Protein backbone atom coordinates (compact mmCIF):
# COMPACT_ATOMS: atom_id res chain seq x y z
CA UNK A 1 0.00 0.00 0.00
CA UNK A 2 1.32 3.47 -0.90
CA UNK A 3 0.17 6.96 -0.08
CA UNK A 4 1.82 10.02 -1.60
CA UNK A 5 1.39 13.46 -0.08
CA UNK A 6 2.48 16.98 -0.99
CA UNK A 7 3.91 16.05 -4.37
CA UNK A 8 4.96 19.13 -6.30
CA UNK A 9 4.75 18.49 -10.04
CA UNK A 10 3.13 21.52 -11.64
CA UNK A 11 4.44 23.72 -14.41
CA UNK A 12 4.08 27.34 -13.36
CA UNK A 13 5.44 29.27 -10.43
CA UNK A 14 2.00 29.43 -8.83
CA UNK A 15 0.26 26.33 -10.15
CA UNK A 16 0.76 23.96 -7.23
CA UNK A 17 -1.05 23.69 -3.91
CA UNK A 18 2.05 23.73 -1.74
CA UNK A 19 4.84 26.28 -1.58
CA UNK A 20 7.13 23.74 0.07
CA UNK A 21 9.00 21.72 -2.52
CA UNK A 22 9.13 18.20 -1.14
CA UNK A 23 7.56 14.81 -1.72
CA UNK A 24 6.25 12.62 1.08
CA UNK A 25 5.68 8.90 0.52
CA UNK A 26 4.22 6.41 2.97
CA UNK A 27 4.24 2.64 2.42
CA UNK A 28 3.06 -0.39 4.33
CA UNK A 29 5.08 -3.43 3.34
CA UNK A 30 3.04 -6.43 2.19
CA UNK A 31 2.74 -9.51 4.41
CA UNK A 32 4.51 -11.69 1.88
CA UNK A 33 7.46 -9.36 1.27
CA UNK A 34 10.86 -11.08 1.42
CA UNK A 35 13.84 -9.38 3.06
CA UNK A 36 15.10 -6.64 0.76
CA UNK A 37 17.36 -3.60 1.14
CA UNK A 38 15.23 -0.51 1.57
CA UNK A 39 17.05 1.41 -1.16
CA UNK A 40 16.16 -1.33 -3.64
CA UNK A 41 12.57 -1.42 -2.37
CA UNK A 42 12.16 2.35 -2.80
CA UNK A 43 13.68 2.33 -6.26
CA UNK A 44 11.11 -0.28 -7.25
CA UNK A 45 8.20 1.63 -5.70
CA UNK A 46 8.92 5.30 -6.52
CA UNK A 47 8.89 6.09 -10.20
CA UNK A 48 12.04 7.66 -11.62
CA UNK A 49 13.93 7.82 -8.35
CA UNK A 50 17.71 7.39 -8.45
CA UNK A 51 19.81 5.40 -6.02
CA UNK A 52 21.71 8.59 -5.17
CA UNK A 53 18.49 10.36 -4.11
CA UNK A 54 17.53 7.41 -1.91
CA UNK A 55 20.97 7.35 -0.29
CA UNK A 56 20.88 11.11 0.33
CA UNK A 57 17.46 10.75 1.91
CA UNK A 58 18.78 8.03 4.21
CA UNK A 59 21.89 10.06 5.07
CA UNK A 60 19.67 13.03 5.91
CA UNK A 61 17.54 10.89 8.25
CA UNK A 62 14.52 11.24 5.97
CA UNK A 63 13.74 7.52 5.67
CA UNK A 64 11.83 6.19 8.65
CA UNK A 65 10.76 2.62 9.30
CA UNK A 66 8.24 2.29 12.10
CA UNK A 67 9.12 5.88 13.10
CA UNK A 68 12.87 5.17 13.36
CA UNK A 69 15.47 6.55 10.92
CA UNK A 70 17.29 3.81 9.01
CA UNK A 71 20.29 3.54 6.69
CA UNK A 72 20.01 2.69 3.02
CA UNK A 73 21.09 -0.93 3.67
CA UNK A 74 18.23 -1.62 6.10
CA UNK A 75 16.35 -4.79 5.11
CA UNK A 76 12.61 -4.31 5.14
CA UNK A 77 10.30 -6.80 6.84
CA UNK A 78 6.64 -7.67 6.30
CA UNK A 79 4.23 -5.00 7.59
CA UNK A 80 6.96 -2.39 8.11
CA UNK A 81 5.62 1.18 7.88
CA UNK A 82 7.95 3.28 5.74
CA UNK A 83 7.87 7.08 5.59
CA UNK A 84 10.10 8.97 3.16
CA UNK A 85 10.55 12.72 2.67
CA UNK A 86 12.51 13.82 -0.39
CA UNK A 87 13.18 17.14 -2.01
CA UNK A 88 11.33 17.61 -5.27
CA UNK A 89 13.49 16.45 -8.19
CA UNK A 90 14.77 19.09 -10.65
CA UNK A 91 12.40 20.06 -13.42
CA UNK A 92 12.90 18.39 -16.74
CA UNK A 93 13.79 21.48 -18.77
CA UNK A 94 16.96 23.51 -19.11
CA UNK A 95 17.39 26.54 -16.86
CA UNK A 96 19.10 29.28 -18.85
CA UNK A 97 21.72 31.23 -16.85
CA UNK A 98 20.86 34.94 -16.79
CA UNK A 99 22.81 37.80 -15.28
CA UNK A 100 20.00 39.31 -13.20
CA UNK A 101 20.37 41.35 -10.00
CA UNK A 102 19.92 39.41 -6.74
CA UNK A 103 20.13 40.46 -3.12
CA UNK A 104 22.13 37.61 -1.53
CA UNK A 105 21.80 37.84 2.25
CA UNK A 106 24.00 34.84 3.06
CA UNK A 107 25.95 32.13 1.25
CA UNK A 108 28.14 29.17 2.20
CA UNK A 109 29.09 25.85 0.60
CA UNK A 110 25.64 24.35 1.28
CA UNK A 111 23.00 27.02 0.86
CA UNK A 112 22.09 30.56 -0.06
CA UNK A 113 19.59 32.97 1.47
CA UNK A 114 18.08 35.53 -0.89
CA UNK A 115 15.97 38.61 -0.23
CA UNK A 116 13.76 38.36 -3.32
CA UNK A 117 12.41 41.48 -4.97
CA UNK A 118 8.70 41.58 -5.72
CA UNK A 119 7.90 41.00 -9.38
CA UNK A 120 10.38 38.14 -9.78
CA UNK A 121 9.07 34.60 -10.28
CA UNK A 122 10.99 32.02 -8.22
CA UNK A 123 11.45 29.30 -10.85
CA UNK A 124 10.79 28.82 -14.58
CA UNK A 125 7.49 27.39 -15.68
CA UNK A 126 4.69 27.85 -18.17
CA UNK A 127 4.89 31.44 -19.41
CA UNK A 128 7.96 32.22 -17.29
CA UNK A 129 10.92 30.36 -18.74
CA UNK A 130 13.33 33.25 -18.25
CA UNK A 131 13.81 36.13 -15.85
CA UNK A 132 13.28 34.04 -12.73
CA UNK A 133 15.27 33.81 -9.51
CA UNK A 134 16.43 30.33 -10.50
CA UNK A 135 17.79 31.66 -13.81
CA UNK A 136 19.74 34.28 -11.87
CA UNK A 137 21.06 31.76 -9.34
CA UNK A 138 22.12 29.39 -12.10
CA UNK A 139 24.18 32.20 -13.64
CA UNK A 140 25.76 33.06 -10.29
CA UNK A 141 26.72 29.44 -9.54
CA UNK A 142 27.68 28.28 -13.04
CA UNK A 143 31.44 28.45 -12.39
CA UNK A 144 31.36 26.92 -8.91
CA UNK A 145 32.41 23.34 -8.15
CA UNK A 146 31.87 21.26 -5.04
CA UNK A 147 34.52 19.28 -3.14
CA UNK A 148 34.23 16.44 -5.68
CA UNK A 149 34.76 18.78 -8.60
CA UNK A 150 31.11 18.60 -9.70
CA UNK A 151 29.16 21.66 -10.91
CA UNK A 152 27.04 23.41 -8.29
CA UNK A 153 23.41 24.06 -9.18
CA UNK A 154 20.70 25.88 -7.19
CA UNK A 155 18.15 23.53 -5.61
CA UNK A 156 14.88 24.98 -4.34
CA UNK A 157 13.12 23.86 -1.17
CA UNK A 158 10.28 26.39 -1.07
CA UNK A 159 8.99 29.44 -2.91
CA UNK A 160 7.09 32.68 -2.43
CA UNK A 161 4.68 34.34 -4.85
CA UNK A 162 5.91 36.50 -7.71
CA UNK A 163 4.65 39.75 -6.16
CA UNK A 164 5.60 38.85 -2.60
CA UNK A 165 9.02 40.08 -1.53
CA UNK A 166 11.34 38.68 1.08
CA UNK A 167 13.56 35.92 2.41
CA UNK A 168 13.87 32.58 0.61
CA UNK A 169 16.37 29.67 0.99
CA UNK A 170 18.08 27.82 -1.84
CA UNK A 171 20.27 24.73 -1.32
CA UNK A 172 23.54 24.15 -3.18
CA UNK A 173 23.81 20.41 -2.54
CA UNK A 174 21.28 17.61 -2.75
CA UNK A 175 22.02 16.60 0.84
CA UNK A 176 21.31 20.12 2.14
CA UNK A 177 18.16 20.27 0.02
CA UNK A 178 16.95 16.93 1.39
CA UNK A 179 17.57 17.90 5.03
CA UNK A 180 15.82 21.24 4.57
CA UNK A 181 12.88 19.44 2.93
CA UNK A 182 12.48 17.40 6.13
CA UNK A 183 12.45 20.59 8.22
CA UNK A 184 9.70 22.05 6.06
CA UNK A 185 7.73 18.81 6.27
CA UNK A 186 7.93 18.75 10.08
CA UNK A 187 7.23 22.51 10.35
CA UNK A 188 10.43 23.21 12.30
CA UNK A 189 11.38 26.15 10.08
CA UNK A 190 10.12 29.46 11.47
CA UNK A 191 8.74 31.84 8.85
CA UNK A 192 7.40 35.27 9.66
CA UNK A 193 5.69 37.58 7.19
CA UNK A 194 4.48 41.15 7.52
CA UNK A 195 1.23 42.11 5.78
CA UNK A 196 -0.94 45.19 5.54
CA UNK A 197 -4.56 44.07 5.49
CA UNK A 198 -7.94 45.74 5.27
CA UNK A 199 -10.04 46.14 8.41
CA UNK A 200 -9.83 46.24 12.19
CA UNK A 201 -9.30 43.20 14.46
CA UNK A 202 -11.13 42.58 17.71
CA UNK A 203 -8.11 40.82 19.22
CA UNK A 204 -4.37 41.38 19.03
CA UNK A 205 -3.62 37.75 18.15
CA UNK A 206 -5.39 34.95 16.38
CA UNK A 207 -5.16 31.79 14.31
CA UNK A 208 -6.78 31.15 10.94
CA UNK A 209 -7.61 27.55 10.06
CA UNK A 210 -9.18 26.40 6.84
CA UNK A 211 -8.36 23.93 4.10
CA UNK A 212 -6.98 25.50 0.94
CA UNK A 213 -7.62 24.19 -2.56
CA UNK A 214 -8.10 25.42 -6.09
CA UNK A 215 -11.19 27.39 -7.01
CA UNK A 216 -13.04 25.14 -9.50
CA UNK A 217 -14.05 28.20 -11.54
CA UNK A 218 -10.52 29.67 -11.71
CA UNK A 219 -7.56 27.45 -10.90
CA UNK A 220 -5.29 30.47 -10.50
CA UNK A 221 -7.18 31.35 -7.32
CA UNK A 222 -7.13 29.42 -4.04
CA UNK A 223 -10.30 28.85 -2.04
CA UNK A 224 -10.61 28.28 1.71
CA UNK A 225 -13.20 25.92 3.18
CA UNK A 226 -13.83 24.48 6.64
CA UNK A 227 -14.25 21.10 4.97
CA UNK A 228 -11.52 18.57 5.81
CA UNK A 229 -12.18 16.69 2.58
CA UNK A 230 -11.34 19.78 0.51
CA UNK A 231 -7.80 20.72 -0.50
CA UNK A 232 -5.12 20.60 2.18
CA UNK A 233 -5.11 21.77 5.78
CA UNK A 234 -3.57 25.19 6.40
CA UNK A 235 -2.85 27.12 9.59
CA UNK A 236 -1.78 30.77 9.85
CA UNK A 237 -1.07 32.53 13.15
CA UNK A 238 -1.17 36.32 13.22
CA UNK A 239 -0.35 39.17 15.61
CA UNK A 240 -1.39 42.80 15.25
CA UNK A 241 1.62 45.11 14.97
CA UNK A 242 -0.09 48.45 14.39
CA UNK A 243 -3.63 49.71 13.72
CA UNK A 244 -4.44 52.44 11.19
CA UNK A 245 -8.25 52.66 11.47
CA UNK A 246 -9.25 51.04 8.18
CA UNK A 247 -6.15 48.93 7.63
CA UNK A 248 -3.98 46.93 10.05
CA UNK A 249 -0.34 45.89 9.97
CA UNK A 250 0.03 42.26 11.06
CA UNK A 251 2.79 39.71 11.52
CA UNK A 252 1.98 36.24 10.21
CA UNK A 253 3.61 32.98 11.25
CA UNK A 254 3.05 30.03 8.95
CA UNK A 255 2.49 26.58 10.37
CA UNK A 256 1.88 25.16 6.89
CA UNK A 257 3.03 26.38 3.48
CA UNK A 258 0.19 26.30 0.97
CA UNK A 259 0.08 28.34 -2.20
CA UNK A 260 -1.31 31.85 -1.51
CA UNK A 261 -1.91 30.77 2.09
CA UNK A 262 -1.75 34.18 3.77
CA UNK A 263 -3.61 35.90 0.95
CA UNK A 264 -6.40 33.31 0.84
CA UNK A 265 -6.69 32.97 4.62
CA UNK A 266 -7.08 36.71 5.25
CA UNK A 267 -9.60 36.98 2.44
CA UNK A 268 -11.48 34.11 4.11
CA UNK A 269 -11.82 36.03 7.40
CA UNK A 270 -12.80 39.27 5.65
CA UNK A 271 -9.43 41.03 5.73
CA UNK A 272 -7.93 40.89 2.22
CA UNK A 273 -4.38 42.11 1.84
CA UNK A 274 -4.03 45.73 0.80
CA UNK A 275 -3.36 45.91 -2.94
CA UNK A 276 -4.13 42.24 -3.62
CA UNK A 277 -5.71 42.21 -7.06
CA UNK A 278 -6.58 38.51 -6.93
CA UNK A 279 -8.22 38.37 -3.50
CA UNK A 280 -10.18 41.62 -3.41
CA UNK A 281 -7.75 44.02 -1.74
CA UNK A 282 -7.00 46.32 -4.68
CA UNK A 283 -10.12 48.45 -4.29
CA UNK A 284 -11.39 50.69 -1.49
CA UNK A 285 -12.76 48.05 0.87
CA UNK A 286 -13.44 50.23 3.92
CA UNK A 287 -13.44 53.85 4.92
CA UNK A 288 -15.05 57.16 4.14
CA UNK A 289 -17.02 58.27 1.11
CA UNK A 290 -15.29 61.64 0.94
CA UNK A 291 -13.35 62.38 -2.21
CA UNK A 292 -10.22 63.22 -0.19
CA UNK A 293 -10.19 59.79 1.47
CA UNK A 294 -10.93 58.02 -1.82
CA UNK A 295 -8.03 59.86 -3.46
CA UNK A 296 -5.75 59.05 -0.51
CA UNK A 297 -6.44 55.31 -0.81
CA UNK A 298 -6.18 55.25 -4.60
CA UNK A 299 -2.79 56.95 -4.40
CA UNK A 300 -1.62 54.34 -1.91
CA UNK A 301 -2.79 51.58 -4.23
CA UNK A 302 -0.76 53.15 -7.03
CA UNK A 303 2.34 53.18 -4.83
CA UNK A 304 2.02 49.45 -4.14
CA UNK A 305 0.15 47.84 -7.07
CA UNK A 306 0.57 44.36 -5.57
CA UNK A 307 -0.29 42.55 -2.35
CA UNK A 308 1.34 44.25 0.65
CA UNK A 309 3.12 41.11 1.82
CA UNK A 310 6.77 40.61 2.74
CA UNK A 311 8.53 37.43 3.93
CA UNK A 312 10.42 39.25 6.64
CA UNK A 313 12.35 36.54 8.46
CA UNK A 314 13.33 32.89 8.32
CA UNK A 315 14.99 30.71 10.96
CA UNK A 316 16.05 27.07 10.71
CA UNK A 317 18.67 24.50 11.68
CA UNK A 318 21.58 24.64 9.26
CA UNK A 319 21.48 21.32 7.39
CA UNK A 320 25.20 20.62 7.80
CA UNK A 321 26.51 22.55 10.84
CA UNK A 322 23.30 21.91 12.85
CA UNK A 323 23.44 25.49 14.15
CA UNK A 324 20.21 27.43 14.55
CA UNK A 325 20.42 30.33 12.08
CA UNK A 326 18.07 33.21 11.43
CA UNK A 327 17.78 35.89 8.76
CA UNK A 328 15.78 39.10 8.74
CA UNK A 329 15.06 41.73 6.09
CA UNK A 330 13.78 45.28 5.92
CA UNK A 331 10.42 46.04 4.37
CA UNK A 332 10.66 47.07 0.70
CA UNK A 333 10.31 50.76 -0.11
CA UNK A 334 6.83 50.59 -1.64
CA UNK A 335 5.36 48.79 1.36
CA UNK A 336 7.15 51.01 3.90
CA UNK A 337 5.99 54.14 2.10
CA UNK A 338 2.35 53.08 2.20
CA UNK A 339 2.60 52.10 5.88
CA UNK A 340 4.10 55.50 6.70
CA UNK A 341 1.28 57.25 4.86
CA UNK A 342 -1.39 55.27 6.74
CA UNK A 343 0.43 55.98 10.01
CA UNK A 344 0.36 59.73 9.36
CA UNK A 345 -3.31 59.48 8.43
CA UNK A 346 -4.23 57.51 11.56
CA UNK A 347 -2.50 59.92 13.96
CA UNK A 348 -3.94 62.93 12.13
CA UNK A 349 -0.58 64.43 11.13
CA UNK A 350 -1.02 63.76 7.44
CA UNK A 351 -4.77 63.47 7.04
CA UNK A 352 -5.56 62.46 3.45
CA UNK A 353 -2.26 63.79 2.13
CA UNK A 354 -2.02 62.62 -1.45
C-alpha positions in Angstrom: 0.0 0.0 0.0 1.3 3.5 -0.9 0.2 7.0 -0.1 1.8 10.0 -1.6 1.4 13.5 -0.1 2.5 17.0 -1.0 3.9 16.1 -4.4 5.0 19.1 -6.3 4.8 18.5 -10.0 3.1 21.5 -11.6 4.4 23.7 -14.4 4.1 27.3 -13.4 5.4 29.3 -10.4 2.0 29.4 -8.8 0.3 26.3 -10.2 0.8 24.0 -7.2 -1.0 23.7 -3.9 2.0 23.7 -1.7 4.8 26.3 -1.6 7.1 23.7 0.1 9.0 21.7 -2.5 9.1 18.2 -1.1 7.6 14.8 -1.7 6.2 12.6 1.1 5.7 8.9 0.5 4.2 6.4 3.0 4.2 2.6 2.4 3.1 -0.4 4.3 5.1 -3.4 3.3 3.0 -6.4 2.2 2.7 -9.5 4.4 4.5 -11.7 1.9 7.5 -9.4 1.3 10.9 -11.1 1.4 13.8 -9.4 3.1 15.1 -6.6 0.8 17.4 -3.6 1.1 15.2 -0.5 1.6 17.1 1.4 -1.2 16.2 -1.3 -3.6 12.6 -1.4 -2.4 12.2 2.3 -2.8 13.7 2.3 -6.3 11.1 -0.3 -7.2 8.2 1.6 -5.7 8.9 5.3 -6.5 8.9 6.1 -10.2 12.0 7.7 -11.6 13.9 7.8 -8.3 17.7 7.4 -8.4 19.8 5.4 -6.0 21.7 8.6 -5.2 18.5 10.4 -4.1 17.5 7.4 -1.9 21.0 7.4 -0.3 20.9 11.1 0.3 17.5 10.8 1.9 18.8 8.0 4.2 21.9 10.1 5.1 19.7 13.0 5.9 17.5 10.9 8.2 14.5 11.2 6.0 13.7 7.5 5.7 11.8 6.2 8.7 10.8 2.6 9.3 8.2 2.3 12.1 9.1 5.9 13.1 12.9 5.2 13.4 15.5 6.5 10.9 17.3 3.8 9.0 20.3 3.5 6.7 20.0 2.7 3.0 21.1 -0.9 3.7 18.2 -1.6 6.1 16.4 -4.8 5.1 12.6 -4.3 5.1 10.3 -6.8 6.8 6.6 -7.7 6.3 4.2 -5.0 7.6 7.0 -2.4 8.1 5.6 1.2 7.9 8.0 3.3 5.7 7.9 7.1 5.6 10.1 9.0 3.2 10.6 12.7 2.7 12.5 13.8 -0.4 13.2 17.1 -2.0 11.3 17.6 -5.3 13.5 16.5 -8.2 14.8 19.1 -10.6 12.4 20.1 -13.4 12.9 18.4 -16.7 13.8 21.5 -18.8 17.0 23.5 -19.1 17.4 26.5 -16.9 19.1 29.3 -18.9 21.7 31.2 -16.9 20.9 34.9 -16.8 22.8 37.8 -15.3 20.0 39.3 -13.2 20.4 41.4 -10.0 19.9 39.4 -6.7 20.1 40.5 -3.1 22.1 37.6 -1.5 21.8 37.8 2.2 24.0 34.8 3.1 26.0 32.1 1.2 28.1 29.2 2.2 29.1 25.8 0.6 25.6 24.3 1.3 23.0 27.0 0.9 22.1 30.6 -0.1 19.6 33.0 1.5 18.1 35.5 -0.9 16.0 38.6 -0.2 13.8 38.4 -3.3 12.4 41.5 -5.0 8.7 41.6 -5.7 7.9 41.0 -9.4 10.4 38.1 -9.8 9.1 34.6 -10.3 11.0 32.0 -8.2 11.5 29.3 -10.9 10.8 28.8 -14.6 7.5 27.4 -15.7 4.7 27.9 -18.2 4.9 31.4 -19.4 8.0 32.2 -17.3 10.9 30.4 -18.7 13.3 33.3 -18.2 13.8 36.1 -15.8 13.3 34.0 -12.7 15.3 33.8 -9.5 16.4 30.3 -10.5 17.8 31.7 -13.8 19.7 34.3 -11.9 21.1 31.8 -9.3 22.1 29.4 -12.1 24.2 32.2 -13.6 25.8 33.1 -10.3 26.7 29.4 -9.5 27.7 28.3 -13.0 31.4 28.5 -12.4 31.4 26.9 -8.9 32.4 23.3 -8.2 31.9 21.3 -5.0 34.5 19.3 -3.1 34.2 16.4 -5.7 34.8 18.8 -8.6 31.1 18.6 -9.7 29.2 21.7 -10.9 27.0 23.4 -8.3 23.4 24.1 -9.2 20.7 25.9 -7.2 18.2 23.5 -5.6 14.9 25.0 -4.3 13.1 23.9 -1.2 10.3 26.4 -1.1 9.0 29.4 -2.9 7.1 32.7 -2.4 4.7 34.3 -4.9 5.9 36.5 -7.7 4.7 39.7 -6.2 5.6 38.9 -2.6 9.0 40.1 -1.5 11.3 38.7 1.1 13.6 35.9 2.4 13.9 32.6 0.6 16.4 29.7 1.0 18.1 27.8 -1.8 20.3 24.7 -1.3 23.5 24.2 -3.2 23.8 20.4 -2.5 21.3 17.6 -2.8 22.0 16.6 0.8 21.3 20.1 2.1 18.2 20.3 0.0 16.9 16.9 1.4 17.6 17.9 5.0 15.8 21.2 4.6 12.9 19.4 2.9 12.5 17.4 6.1 12.4 20.6 8.2 9.7 22.1 6.1 7.7 18.8 6.3 7.9 18.8 10.1 7.2 22.5 10.4 10.4 23.2 12.3 11.4 26.2 10.1 10.1 29.5 11.5 8.7 31.8 8.8 7.4 35.3 9.7 5.7 37.6 7.2 4.5 41.2 7.5 1.2 42.1 5.8 -0.9 45.2 5.5 -4.6 44.1 5.5 -7.9 45.7 5.3 -10.0 46.1 8.4 -9.8 46.2 12.2 -9.3 43.2 14.5 -11.1 42.6 17.7 -8.1 40.8 19.2 -4.4 41.4 19.0 -3.6 37.7 18.2 -5.4 35.0 16.4 -5.2 31.8 14.3 -6.8 31.1 10.9 -7.6 27.5 10.1 -9.2 26.4 6.8 -8.4 23.9 4.1 -7.0 25.5 0.9 -7.6 24.2 -2.6 -8.1 25.4 -6.1 -11.2 27.4 -7.0 -13.0 25.1 -9.5 -14.1 28.2 -11.5 -10.5 29.7 -11.7 -7.6 27.5 -10.9 -5.3 30.5 -10.5 -7.2 31.4 -7.3 -7.1 29.4 -4.0 -10.3 28.8 -2.0 -10.6 28.3 1.7 -13.2 25.9 3.2 -13.8 24.5 6.6 -14.2 21.1 5.0 -11.5 18.6 5.8 -12.2 16.7 2.6 -11.3 19.8 0.5 -7.8 20.7 -0.5 -5.1 20.6 2.2 -5.1 21.8 5.8 -3.6 25.2 6.4 -2.8 27.1 9.6 -1.8 30.8 9.9 -1.1 32.5 13.1 -1.2 36.3 13.2 -0.3 39.2 15.6 -1.4 42.8 15.2 1.6 45.1 15.0 -0.1 48.5 14.4 -3.6 49.7 13.7 -4.4 52.4 11.2 -8.3 52.7 11.5 -9.3 51.0 8.2 -6.2 48.9 7.6 -4.0 46.9 10.0 -0.3 45.9 10.0 0.0 42.3 11.1 2.8 39.7 11.5 2.0 36.2 10.2 3.6 33.0 11.3 3.0 30.0 9.0 2.5 26.6 10.4 1.9 25.2 6.9 3.0 26.4 3.5 0.2 26.3 1.0 0.1 28.3 -2.2 -1.3 31.8 -1.5 -1.9 30.8 2.1 -1.7 34.2 3.8 -3.6 35.9 1.0 -6.4 33.3 0.8 -6.7 33.0 4.6 -7.1 36.7 5.3 -9.6 37.0 2.4 -11.5 34.1 4.1 -11.8 36.0 7.4 -12.8 39.3 5.6 -9.4 41.0 5.7 -7.9 40.9 2.2 -4.4 42.1 1.8 -4.0 45.7 0.8 -3.4 45.9 -2.9 -4.1 42.2 -3.6 -5.7 42.2 -7.1 -6.6 38.5 -6.9 -8.2 38.4 -3.5 -10.2 41.6 -3.4 -7.8 44.0 -1.7 -7.0 46.3 -4.7 -10.1 48.5 -4.3 -11.4 50.7 -1.5 -12.8 48.0 0.9 -13.4 50.2 3.9 -13.4 53.9 4.9 -15.1 57.2 4.1 -17.0 58.3 1.1 -15.3 61.6 0.9 -13.4 62.4 -2.2 -10.2 63.2 -0.2 -10.2 59.8 1.5 -10.9 58.0 -1.8 -8.0 59.9 -3.5 -5.8 59.0 -0.5 -6.4 55.3 -0.8 -6.2 55.3 -4.6 -2.8 57.0 -4.4 -1.6 54.3 -1.9 -2.8 51.6 -4.2 -0.8 53.2 -7.0 2.3 53.2 -4.8 2.0 49.5 -4.1 0.1 47.8 -7.1 0.6 44.4 -5.6 -0.3 42.5 -2.3 1.3 44.3 0.7 3.1 41.1 1.8 6.8 40.6 2.7 8.5 37.4 3.9 10.4 39.3 6.6 12.4 36.5 8.5 13.3 32.9 8.3 15.0 30.7 11.0 16.1 27.1 10.7 18.7 24.5 11.7 21.6 24.6 9.3 21.5 21.3 7.4 25.2 20.6 7.8 26.5 22.5 10.8 23.3 21.9 12.9 23.4 25.5 14.1 20.2 27.4 14.6 20.4 30.3 12.1 18.1 33.2 11.4 17.8 35.9 8.8 15.8 39.1 8.7 15.1 41.7 6.1 13.8 45.3 5.9 10.4 46.0 4.4 10.7 47.1 0.7 10.3 50.8 -0.1 6.8 50.6 -1.6 5.4 48.8 1.4 7.2 51.0 3.9 6.0 54.1 2.1 2.3 53.1 2.2 2.6 52.1 5.9 4.1 55.5 6.7 1.3 57.3 4.9 -1.4 55.3 6.7 0.4 56.0 10.0 0.4 59.7 9.4 -3.3 59.5 8.4 -4.2 57.5 11.6 -2.5 59.9 14.0 -3.9 62.9 12.1 -0.6 64.4 11.1 -1.0 63.8 7.4 -4.8 63.5 7.0 -5.6 62.5 3.5 -2.3 63.8 2.1 -2.0 62.6 -1.4 
